[in-house]
Structure formats: C-alpha cells, structure tokens
Amino acid sequence: MSLRIVVCVKYVPDAAGDRQFTEDLTTDREAADGLLSELDEYAVEQALQISEEADEAEVTVLTVGPEDANDALRKALSMGADKGVHVEDDDLHGTDALGTSLVLAKAIEKTGYDLVVCGMASTDGTMGVLPAMLAERLGVPQVTSLSEVSVSDGVVTGRRDGDTATEHLRAQLPAVVSVTDQSGEARYPSFKGIVSAKKKPVESLDLDDLDLEADDVGLDGAWTKVEDATERPARTAGTVVKDEGEGGGQLAEYLAGQKFV
C-alpha cells in the first residue's frame, strides 16, 4: 500500500519586506510579496526523503490561504511533491491558529493520509502550536520538533535535540510530525522540476467542501486576535563618534549610557 504523506505549508509575507496590518488588524498580505515559509521548506524536504526511501509513496502539499497561496504550492511541487490541495474561501480571512488547525484537519481527512509533516512554526506567526492542535483534532500521535525523522514498517521515528538532552521518539502511523531547521537543507527546485510543477494537479476546496460554516473560522470565530497595534517609529540618525584620539572613551561612554555594558 502506498504511503500517503501530507505536508502542511503556508504562504507568508516576505520577512525582508515591510509588513503591515489592515484596518481590522490582520496581516496585510497585499502590501508585501509572499512566498513559501522557509521553515516549511524543511518539512517538504523531509517528506520527499521519506517518500524516496519508501517502496511506494505519494506526497501531497496542503495550504490554506488566498489565491496567491497557490505560489507556495507550486514551489513545493517544483521541489518534487506529487500534488497539491488549496483551501481558499473569503470567510477564512482572519482565521487564527485554532481555526486553521480545524480547516487543515478537515482537508487532511478528506485527502487521506498516513503521515502529516509540518514545519516547526510559520515565519509570520511563529507560534509553533499548530502541529499539536492538528494531531489532537485528528486523534493521532504527535512527534514534534524533530531534527531527524524516518518511517519504517508503519512506525515513524525521530530525534529531538534539546538544550540539555536528546530524545529518541517513535509513534505508530497515522501520526503528525514537525521538523526543525536542523533536519537538513531543503533542495533547490531544478529547471525540470519547475516545468513539471505546472502540470501537477492542484485541487481547490472551500468551506462547503469541508462541511464547515463561516462561524467556525475567520476573524469572528477566532480565539486570538490583535486588539491594538502601534506603528514602529521611523529610524532616527545614529550617533557618530569621530576618533580624534578619544574615540574609544566616547564609545564606551555611549554604550554605558545605553546600558549595553
């Protein structure tokens, strides 16, 4: 039987760009260029490696987001994933991590799975809670924050590196795992991969397809939301220290005044 791997990926604003909020204090995704979350690239890479080691496997990449989130799917498909699933619905605007886990769980159940692979966190929200929420909703084991992962004989095993100890973990499939940025460098899409990604199937789903109501998700259904935000002040000119023989003393005085030393 083919091993069914689902990788959850997210389309996020480029961290190098200028990110802003909209009037309802949700992320303004039109104000900045978007891309596949870098931490999710590690998840795609590990899923592909597991697939390559299996006798037979299929890798599906799944995302929830606006129309442009399709770009994240295409990037993952160009890396080598087999097909994509895109959940898009206007009522998803403002959905928090709890609501997103609900949508993902419904989509994963509809797609079918043996193993779900996630990144350790998204580069925009950086909450890192979604894999655990997803495992709870699916009613399967979670093996999270892995720097090494493999699958054999229906069991997923992995290594979790902590500050003071290393844990070796295992769980029976089906299961949810998340991998860290120490799990291995993600591959670059080849020209052939980029071309073939355009021909790979991407299924589109909405809330009706997942038997979900608008009240279950979105900003009104969110358990967490931004209540207030203040724009970061513009940068001011820095302090210039001219070294005329006393530069070292002036620098030390400045650092002490700023409580850096």
N, C-alpha and C positions, 0 to 999 in steps of 0.2 A: 504494500500500500504506500502511496506517495506521501511524503512528509509535507504537511501544509504549514508553511511559515508565513505569518502576517507581521509586517513591520509598520509600526505607527510612526509617521513622520509629520513634521509641522513646517508650514510656510511662515517665516518670521521676517520682521523688518531687519535690514542690514544694520548690524551694530555699529558699523563705521559711519553710518549716515546720521542725520539729525532726526530723532524720533519725537513725535508729538502726540498729544491727546486730542480727540474730537470734543465737541461741546458736551457730550454725555460722559466724558472722562473715560472713554475706551480708546484703545490704541488706534491712531490714525494710520491705517495701512496704505492709504493712497499718498501720504506725504513722503514716504521713503521707499526706496527699492526693496524688494523682498527676495528671499532665497530659501533654500532648504536649510533648516537649522543644522549648524555644523556638528552638534552633538548627536544628531540623528544620523549623520553620515556613518558614524561608528556602528550604529545599530544595523544599518543596511549592510555594511561590510561584514559584520559577524554573521548575519543571516545568510549572506552569499557564501561565506566559508562553510557554514553548516550544510548548506544545500549542496555544495561541491563534494563534501565528504559522504553525503547520503547516497544510497543506491538510486533513489528517485525522490525528487523534491520539487516543490513549487513555491516561489517567493512572491507574495502579494504585498504591495505597499499601499497603505491606507492613510488618507489625510482628511481632516475636517477644516473647511475654510472657504473663503470667497473664490471667485473664478480664477484669480491669479495663482491660487494654491496649486493649480494644475502644474505649474512650473516646477514645484518641489517634487511632484510625482515623476515628471519627465526626467529630472536629474537622477532620481533613484533608479528609474527604468534604464537610463543610459549607463548606469553603473553595472547593471546586469539583472535586475529584478524582472520577473516574468509578466506581471500585470499590475494594474492599479485600480484603486477604488477611491472615488472622490465624493465625500458627503458635502453638499452645498445647499444652503437654504437661507433665505433672507432672515428668517426668525432665529438663526443661530447667532446673530450679532450680539456681542457682549457676554457670551457663554463663558462661565468660569471653569476651573479645573474639574469640579464635581459634575457639572453638566456635560463637559467634554468627555469625561470617562463614561457617562451613560450613553452618549451617541456612539463612541468608539465600540463599546461593548455590544450594542445592538448590531452595528455594522460587522463586527467580527463574527458574531453568532450567525449572521446571515451569510457571510462569506464562507465560513467553515475554517477550522484551524486545529493545529496540534500544538504549535508554539507561537507565542506572541513576543516580539522583540521590540524594546523601546530604548531610546537614549536615556541618559541619567537625568536629564532635565532639558527644557527648552531654553534657548538663548535669549528669549524675550521675557518670559515669566520667571524662569529659574526656580520654580517651586519644587520640582522633583518628586511630587506626590502622586502623579498620575498612574505610574505602573502599579502601585499598591492599590489604588482605587479600582483600577481596571481588573486586577486579579480578584478583588472582593466581589465585584459585580458579576464576573464570570464564574465565580465559585471554584477557582483553581489555585494551586500553589503559586507563590511568587518567590523568585530568586533574583534579588536586585543588587545593583552596584557592582557588577562583575567586571573584573579586568581580564578574565579568561572564561570562555564558555564552549561547551561541546555537547553533542547529542549522540547517544548510542543506545540501541535496544530499548527505545521508548523512555529513556531517562535523560534528563538534562543535568549536566554537572558544571560547576563553575568555581572560580576563586575570587573571593572578596578580600581586598587588601585594605586594612585599617591602619590607624596611626600606631597602634601597639600590638596588633595581631593580624594574622592572615587566616581566613576561614575557608574551608572547602565544603561546598554545599551541593546538594542534589535534590531533584524532585521528579516525580513521575509525570509524564505528559498526560493530558494537556497542562501547560503552565505558561506563566508570564515571566519574562526575564528583562532586566535592564542592564546595559553595559556602559562602562565609563570611557573617558577619552584615553585611558591607558590600555584599552583592549586591542589596539592595533591600528595602524594608519589606514584610513579609508582610501580605496583605489580611485584613480582618476578615470573618468569615462574616456574610452577610446573613440576615435572617429567612427568606427564601425558601430560602437555602442550607441553613439548619439544618433546616427542614422536609423538604426533598428528601433530605437525607443519611440520614434514617431509612428511606427506601425504596431506597437504593442497595445493591447486593449486596455481601456480605462473605463470602468463602469461608474456611472453617475447615480447617486442616491440622494433623496431628500427625506425630510421628516416623515412624510406619509409612507415612504418605502420601509421605514424603520418602526412604524406604528408608534410614533412619538407625537405629542402635542406641543404646540408652541410654548405653552406654560411650563413645560418640563425643562426648557432651556432658555437661552437668551438672557438679556440683562435683567428682565423682571423675575426670572427664575433663578438668578444667581445667588449663591450663599455668600459670596465675597464680591465686593465692588469697591472702586475708588470713590471716596466721598469728597476729597478735596485735593487739589494739586497746585503748586506754585511753580511758575516758570523759573528755571535756573537763571541767575543773574548773568549778564554778559561779562566776559572776561575783561579785567582791567589791566592796565600796563603793569608789568612786573618791576621789581626793584633792581636797578642796575648798580653794581658795585664796580667802580673803577679802581684798578690796582695801581696805586702810586706809592707802594711801599707798605700800605696798611690794609691791603685788601683782605688778608686772612683774618685780621681782627674784626673788620667790618662784617665779614661773612659770619663769623662766629657770633657776633652780637645780634645779627639779624636772626640767625637760627634759634638763638636762645630766646629772643623776643617772641618768636612764633611757637615756642615750646617744643621745637623739634629736637633739642638737645638739653 
